[in-house]
Amino acid sequence: MLARASWSLGTSCRPVVIAQLQRFASCDGRMDLGNMRKSYRDDEEAFEEHQLCSLDPIKQFAEWFKEVAACPSIGEANAMCLATCTKDGRPSARVVLLKGFGEDGFKFFTNYESRKGRELESNPFASLVFYWEPFKRQVRIEGHVERLSETESQEYFQTRPKGSQIGAWVSRQSSVVPDREYLRKKNAEFEEKYKDTDVPKPDYWGGYVVKPEVIEFWQGQTNRLHDRIVFRRPKEEEILDSGMTHQGENGWVYERLFP
Protein backbone atom coordinates (compact mmCIF):
# COMPACT_ATOMS: atom_id res chain seq x y z
CA MET A 1 0.00 0.00 0.00
CA LEU A 2 2.81 2.44 0.84
CA ALA A 3 4.55 1.79 -2.46
CA ARG A 4 1.34 2.39 -4.42
CA ALA A 5 0.67 5.60 -2.51
CA SER A 6 4.13 6.98 -3.28
CA TRP A 7 3.51 6.72 -7.02
CA SER A 8 0.40 8.87 -6.71
CA LEU A 9 2.55 11.87 -5.77
CA GLY A 10 3.17 14.44 -8.45
CA THR A 11 6.46 14.10 -10.31
CA SER A 12 7.71 17.37 -8.81
CA CYS A 13 6.98 16.15 -5.26
CA ARG A 14 8.55 12.69 -5.40
CA PRO A 15 12.24 13.73 -5.39
CA VAL A 16 11.63 16.06 -2.43
CA VAL A 17 9.82 13.37 -0.45
CA ILE A 18 12.44 10.74 -1.23
CA ALA A 19 15.28 13.09 -0.31
CA GLN A 20 13.62 13.91 3.01
CA LEU A 21 13.08 10.25 3.79
CA GLN A 22 16.70 9.44 3.03
CA ARG A 23 17.86 12.32 5.18
CA PHE A 24 15.65 11.81 8.23
CA ALA A 25 14.48 8.19 8.27
CA SER A 26 16.17 5.42 10.22
CA CYS A 27 15.89 1.75 9.31
CA ASP A 28 13.42 1.09 12.13
CA GLY A 29 10.98 3.77 10.91
CA ARG A 30 11.86 6.51 13.36
CA MET A 31 12.62 10.00 12.08
CA ASP A 32 14.70 12.76 13.61
CA LEU A 33 13.18 15.98 12.26
CA GLY A 34 15.20 18.36 14.43
CA ASN A 35 16.93 19.97 11.44
CA MET A 36 13.84 20.17 9.25
CA ARG A 37 13.07 23.89 9.24
CA LYS A 38 12.48 26.79 6.88
CA SER A 39 13.27 30.47 7.01
CA TYR A 40 10.28 32.79 7.37
CA ARG A 41 10.41 36.58 7.19
CA ASP A 42 13.09 39.03 8.31
CA ASP A 43 12.56 41.77 10.88
CA GLU A 44 12.04 44.47 8.24
CA GLU A 45 8.99 42.48 7.07
CA ALA A 46 7.47 42.26 10.56
CA PHE A 47 3.70 42.59 10.94
CA GLU A 48 3.13 45.60 13.17
CA GLU A 49 0.04 47.24 14.59
CA HIS A 50 0.16 50.21 12.23
CA GLN A 51 -0.07 47.77 9.31
CA LEU A 52 -3.53 46.56 10.31
CA CYS A 53 -5.94 47.54 7.54
CA SER A 54 -8.75 47.70 10.08
CA LEU A 55 -9.29 47.54 13.83
CA ASP A 56 -12.16 45.17 13.15
CA PRO A 57 -10.65 41.65 12.92
CA ILE A 58 -13.29 40.43 10.45
CA LYS A 59 -12.20 43.13 8.00
CA GLN A 60 -8.53 42.34 8.69
CA PHE A 61 -9.23 38.67 7.98
CA ALA A 62 -10.98 39.64 4.74
CA GLU A 63 -7.90 41.59 3.64
CA TRP A 64 -5.53 38.71 4.31
CA PHE A 65 -7.95 36.24 2.73
CA LYS A 66 -8.16 38.28 -0.49
CA GLU A 67 -4.35 38.21 -0.74
CA VAL A 68 -4.01 34.46 -0.26
CA ALA A 69 -7.01 33.61 -2.47
CA ALA A 70 -5.24 35.39 -5.36
CA CYS A 71 -2.03 33.38 -4.81
CA PRO A 72 -1.64 30.52 -7.35
CA SER A 73 0.61 28.62 -4.91
CA ILE A 74 -2.33 28.12 -2.53
CA GLY A 75 -4.73 25.50 -3.82
CA GLU A 76 -7.50 26.03 -1.27
CA ALA A 77 -7.25 29.29 0.63
CA ASN A 78 -10.45 28.40 2.47
CA ALA A 79 -9.07 25.13 3.92
CA MET A 80 -9.03 25.32 7.70
CA CYS A 81 -8.35 23.01 10.61
CA LEU A 82 -11.48 22.67 12.73
CA ALA A 83 -10.88 21.50 16.30
CA THR A 84 -13.75 20.31 18.48
CA CYS A 85 -13.86 18.66 21.88
CA THR A 86 -16.03 16.22 23.79
CA LYS A 87 -17.69 17.32 26.99
CA ASP A 88 -15.03 15.47 28.99
CA GLY A 89 -12.14 17.24 27.22
CA ARG A 90 -11.05 14.83 24.46
CA PRO A 91 -10.15 16.91 21.39
CA SER A 92 -10.28 16.02 17.71
CA ALA A 93 -9.33 18.00 14.62
CA ARG A 94 -9.75 17.79 10.86
CA VAL A 95 -9.49 20.01 7.78
CA VAL A 96 -12.75 21.37 6.37
CA LEU A 97 -13.61 24.19 3.97
CA LEU A 98 -14.78 27.64 5.01
CA LYS A 99 -17.92 28.48 3.03
CA GLY A 100 -18.57 32.04 4.11
CA PHE A 101 -17.66 34.64 6.70
CA GLY A 102 -18.76 38.05 7.92
CA GLU A 103 -19.77 39.88 11.07
CA ASP A 104 -22.03 36.94 11.95
CA GLY A 105 -19.10 34.47 11.98
CA PHE A 106 -17.35 31.73 9.99
CA LYS A 107 -19.48 29.11 8.23
CA PHE A 108 -18.95 25.50 7.22
CA PHE A 109 -21.19 22.55 6.32
CA THR A 110 -21.08 18.91 7.35
CA ASN A 111 -22.98 15.85 8.51
CA TYR A 112 -24.59 16.52 11.92
CA GLU A 113 -24.09 12.85 12.83
CA SER A 114 -20.32 12.92 12.20
CA ARG A 115 -17.86 12.97 15.07
CA LYS A 116 -17.48 16.75 14.87
CA GLY A 117 -21.25 17.13 14.72
CA ARG A 118 -21.74 15.01 17.83
CA GLU A 119 -19.01 16.87 19.67
CA LEU A 120 -20.48 20.25 18.75
CA GLU A 121 -23.88 19.14 20.04
CA SER A 122 -22.45 18.28 23.46
CA ASN A 123 -19.83 21.04 23.60
CA PRO A 124 -20.67 23.92 21.21
CA PHE A 125 -17.26 25.57 21.05
CA ALA A 126 -14.58 25.25 18.38
CA SER A 127 -11.26 26.56 17.18
CA LEU A 128 -10.30 27.21 13.55
CA VAL A 129 -6.79 27.54 12.14
CA PHE A 130 -5.83 28.73 8.66
CA TYR A 131 -2.20 28.29 7.60
CA TRP A 132 -1.02 29.95 4.40
CA GLU A 133 2.57 28.77 3.95
CA PRO A 134 3.70 31.01 1.04
CA PHE A 135 2.79 34.07 3.15
CA LYS A 136 4.16 32.60 6.40
CA ARG A 137 0.84 33.49 8.00
CA GLN A 138 -1.81 31.81 10.05
CA VAL A 139 -5.08 32.91 11.61
CA ARG A 140 -6.52 31.26 14.71
CA ILE A 141 -10.18 31.71 15.69
CA GLU A 142 -12.02 30.59 18.82
CA GLY A 143 -15.72 30.86 19.47
CA HIS A 144 -19.16 29.54 20.23
CA VAL A 145 -20.80 27.41 17.52
CA GLU A 146 -24.42 27.42 16.38
CA ARG A 147 -26.27 25.58 13.65
CA LEU A 148 -27.26 27.61 10.63
CA SER A 149 -30.94 27.82 9.78
CA GLU A 150 -32.50 25.00 7.77
CA THR A 151 -33.23 27.56 5.04
CA GLU A 152 -29.56 28.60 4.72
CA SER A 153 -28.39 24.98 4.76
CA GLN A 154 -30.94 24.12 2.08
CA GLU A 155 -29.87 27.04 -0.11
CA TYR A 156 -26.20 26.06 0.10
CA PHE A 157 -26.93 22.37 -0.53
CA GLN A 158 -28.64 23.26 -3.80
CA THR A 159 -25.46 24.97 -5.04
CA ARG A 160 -23.35 21.83 -4.62
CA PRO A 161 -22.49 19.62 -7.60
CA LYS A 162 -24.93 16.73 -7.96
CA GLY A 163 -22.19 14.21 -7.16
CA SER A 164 -21.52 15.95 -3.84
CA GLN A 165 -25.24 16.04 -3.06
CA ILE A 166 -25.46 12.30 -3.64
CA GLY A 167 -22.34 11.81 -1.54
CA ALA A 168 -24.17 13.33 1.43
CA TRP A 169 -26.73 10.50 1.17
CA VAL A 170 -24.12 7.79 0.62
CA SER A 171 -21.88 8.67 3.55
CA ARG A 172 -22.88 8.02 7.16
CA GLN A 173 -19.90 10.13 8.12
CA SER A 174 -17.53 8.82 10.82
CA SER A 175 -19.27 5.42 11.07
CA VAL A 176 -17.50 2.21 10.00
CA VAL A 177 -17.79 1.07 6.36
CA PRO A 178 -16.84 -2.46 5.16
CA ASP A 179 -14.65 -1.38 2.23
CA ARG A 180 -14.40 1.02 -0.73
CA GLU A 181 -16.54 -1.26 -2.89
CA TYR A 182 -19.47 -0.78 -0.51
CA LEU A 183 -19.28 2.98 -1.09
CA ARG A 184 -19.21 2.45 -4.87
CA LYS A 185 -22.34 0.31 -4.74
CA LYS A 186 -24.24 2.74 -2.49
CA ASN A 187 -23.21 5.63 -4.72
CA ALA A 188 -24.45 3.79 -7.81
CA GLU A 189 -27.79 3.12 -6.06
CA PHE A 190 -28.34 6.79 -5.23
CA GLU A 191 -27.17 7.91 -8.68
CA GLU A 192 -29.86 5.68 -10.15
CA LYS A 193 -32.46 6.88 -7.63
CA TYR A 194 -31.86 10.56 -8.42
CA LYS A 195 -30.94 10.14 -12.08
CA ASP A 196 -33.81 12.28 -13.35
CA THR A 197 -34.71 14.30 -10.25
CA ASP A 198 -33.23 16.90 -7.93
CA VAL A 199 -31.39 15.59 -4.89
CA PRO A 200 -33.01 16.64 -1.59
CA LYS A 201 -30.90 17.65 1.38
CA PRO A 202 -30.69 14.95 4.07
CA ASP A 203 -32.09 16.01 7.45
CA TYR A 204 -28.79 15.08 9.07
CA TRP A 205 -26.73 17.45 6.90
CA GLY A 206 -26.32 21.21 7.26
CA GLY A 207 -24.25 24.17 8.33
CA TYR A 208 -22.63 25.67 11.39
CA VAL A 209 -21.35 29.14 12.19
CA VAL A 210 -18.44 29.82 14.53
CA LYS A 211 -19.15 33.11 16.30
CA PRO A 212 -15.68 34.44 17.09
CA GLU A 213 -14.59 35.54 20.54
CA VAL A 214 -10.85 35.46 19.75
CA ILE A 215 -9.12 36.06 16.38
CA GLU A 216 -5.33 35.90 16.27
CA PHE A 217 -3.18 37.01 13.32
CA TRP A 218 0.24 35.32 13.21
CA GLN A 219 3.15 35.99 10.87
CA GLY A 220 6.34 33.97 11.03
CA GLN A 221 9.82 35.38 11.63
CA THR A 222 13.01 33.50 10.81
CA ASN A 223 14.41 34.16 14.30
CA ARG A 224 11.17 32.71 15.74
CA LEU A 225 10.17 36.05 17.27
CA HIS A 226 6.88 35.67 15.43
CA ASP A 227 4.27 38.41 15.23
CA ARG A 228 1.04 37.65 17.11
CA ILE A 229 -1.70 40.27 17.17
CA VAL A 230 -4.83 38.97 18.86
CA PHE A 231 -8.30 40.52 18.91
CA ARG A 232 -10.71 39.45 21.64
CA ARG A 233 -14.00 40.33 23.22
CA PRO A 234 -13.29 41.89 26.63
CA LYS A 235 -14.85 40.28 29.69
CA GLU A 236 -17.71 42.01 31.42
CA GLU A 237 -16.45 44.80 33.70
CA GLU A 238 -12.83 43.97 32.75
CA ILE A 239 -10.40 46.77 33.57
CA LEU A 240 -8.10 47.16 30.56
CA ASP A 241 -4.42 48.10 30.76
CA SER A 242 -4.24 50.95 28.25
CA GLY A 243 -0.50 50.41 27.79
CA MET A 244 -0.97 46.80 26.67
CA THR A 245 -4.57 46.50 25.46
CA HIS A 246 -5.89 48.73 22.69
CA GLN A 247 -9.43 49.59 21.69
CA GLY A 248 -10.54 48.13 18.39
CA GLU A 249 -13.79 48.56 16.52
CA ASN A 250 -17.23 47.00 17.02
CA GLY A 251 -16.56 45.90 20.60
CA TRP A 252 -13.15 44.30 20.02
CA VAL A 253 -9.87 44.99 21.82
CA TYR A 254 -6.46 43.89 20.59
CA GLU A 255 -3.07 43.05 22.06
CA ARG A 256 0.33 41.75 21.01
CA LEU A 257 1.34 38.40 22.48
CA PHE A 258 4.80 37.05 23.11
CA PRO A 259 5.66 34.51 20.38
Backbone hydrogen bonds, N-H to C=O, Kabsch-Sander energy under -0.5 kcal/mol:
donor,donor_aa,acceptor,acceptor_aa,energy
5,A,1,M,-2.3
6,S,2,L,-2.0
7,W,3,A,-1.2
8,S,4,R,-0.6
8,S,5,A,-1.2
9,L,6,S,-1.1
13,C,10,G,-1.1
14,R,10,G,-1.8
17,V,13,C,-2.4
18,I,14,R,-2.8
19,A,15,P,-2.4
20,Q,16,V,-2.2
21,L,17,V,-2.4
22,Q,18,I,-2.5
23,R,19,A,-1.8
24,F,20,Q,-2.7
25,A,21,L,-2.5
26,S,30,R,-2.5
29,G,26,S,-1.7
32,D,24,F,-1.5
33,L,31,M,-0.7
36,M,33,L,-1.7
37,R,35,N,-1.2
41,R,220,G,-0.9
45,E,42,D,-2.2
46,A,43,D,-1.9
48,E,46,A,-0.8
51,Q,48,E,-2.3
52,L,49,E,-1.6
59,K,56,D,-0.6
60,Q,56,D,-1.9
61,F,57,P,-2.6
62,A,58,I,-2.1
63,E,59,K,-1.8
64,W,60,Q,-2.2
65,F,61,F,-3.1
66,K,62,A,-2.3
67,E,63,E,-1.6
68,V,64,W,-2.3
69,A,65,F,-2.7
70,A,66,K,-1.1
71,C,68,V,-1.4
74,I,71,C,-1.7
75,G,73,S,-0.7
79,A,76,E,-1.8
80,M,96,V,-2.8
81,C,129,V,-3.0
82,L,80,M,-0.6
82,L,94,R,-3.5
83,A,81,C,-0.6
83,A,127,S,-3.0
84,T,92,S,-2.5
86,T,90,R,-2.1
89,G,86,T,-1.8
92,S,84,T,-2.3
94,R,82,L,-1.5
96,V,80,M,-2.8
96,V,94,R,-0.5
98,L,78,N,-3.0
99,K,107,K,-3.3
100,G,107,K,-0.6
102,G,105,G,-1.4
105,G,102,G,-1.8
106,F,210,V,-2.0
107,K,100,G,-3.2
108,F,208,Y,-1.9
110,T,206,G,-2.9
112,Y,110,T,-0.5
112,Y,204,Y,-3.2
113,E,204,Y,-0.6
114,S,111,N,-1.7
118,R,114,S,-2.6
119,E,115,R,-2.5
120,L,116,K,-2.4
121,E,117,G,-1.6
122,S,118,R,-1.6
123,N,119,E,-2.2
125,F,123,N,-2.5
126,A,143,G,-2.3
127,S,83,A,-2.0
128,L,141,I,-2.8
129,V,81,C,-1.8
130,F,139,V,-2.5
132,W,137,R,-3.1
133,E,131,Y,-0.7
135,F,132,W,-1.2
136,K,132,W,-0.7
136,K,133,E,-1.3
137,R,132,W,-1.6
138,Q,218,W,-2.1
139,V,130,F,-1.9
140,R,216,E,-2.2
141,I,128,L,-2.7
142,E,214,V,-2.3
143,G,126,A,-2.0
144,H,211,K,-1.3
145,V,124,P,-2.7
146,E,209,V,-2.1
148,L,207,G,-2.6
153,S,149,S,-2.3
154,Q,150,E,-2.5
155,E,151,T,-2.4
156,Y,152,E,-2.2
157,F,153,S,-2.5
158,Q,154,Q,-1.8
159,T,155,E,-0.5
159,T,156,Y,-1.6
160,R,156,Y,-0.6
160,R,157,F,-1.2
164,S,161,P,-0.6
165,Q,161,P,-2.1
166,I,162,K,-2.5
167,G,163,G,-1.9
168,A,164,S,-1.3
169,W,165,Q,-0.8
169,W,166,I,-0.9
170,V,166,I,-2.1
171,S,167,G,-2.4
172,R,170,V,-0.6
173,Q,171,S,-1.2
175,S,172,R,-2.1
183,L,179,D,-1.0
184,R,180,R,-2.0
185,K,181,E,-2.3
186,K,182,Y,-2.4
187,N,183,L,-2.6
188,A,184,R,-2.3
189,E,185,K,-2.1
190,F,186,K,-2.2
191,E,187,N,-2.5
192,E,188,A,-2.0
193,K,189,E,-2.2
194,Y,190,F,-2.4
195,K,192,E,-1.1
197,T,194,Y,-0.7
205,W,202,P,-1.5
206,G,110,T,-2.6
208,Y,108,F,-3.0
209,V,146,E,-2.7
210,V,106,F,-3.0
211,K,144,H,-3.4
211,K,209,V,-0.7
213,E,142,E,-3.3
214,V,142,E,-1.8
215,I,231,F,-2.5
216,E,140,R,-3.3
217,F,229,I,-3.0
218,W,138,Q,-2.9
218,W,216,E,-0.6
219,Q,227,D,-2.1
220,G,136,K,-2.8
222,T,41,R,-2.9
224,R,221,Q,-2.3
226,H,224,R,-1.4
227,D,219,Q,-2.7
229,I,217,F,-2.6
230,V,228,R,-0.6
230,V,255,E,-2.7
231,F,215,I,-3.1
232,R,253,V,-2.6
233,R,213,E,-1.9
238,E,235,K,-2.1
240,L,238,E,-0.7
242,S,240,L,-0.9
244,M,241,D,-1.6
245,T,241,D,-3.6
246,H,254,Y,-2.8
248,G,252,W,-2.5
249,E,55,L,-2.3
252,W,249,E,-1.4
253,V,232,R,-2.3
254,Y,246,H,-2.5
255,E,230,V,-2.2
257,L,228,R,-2.4
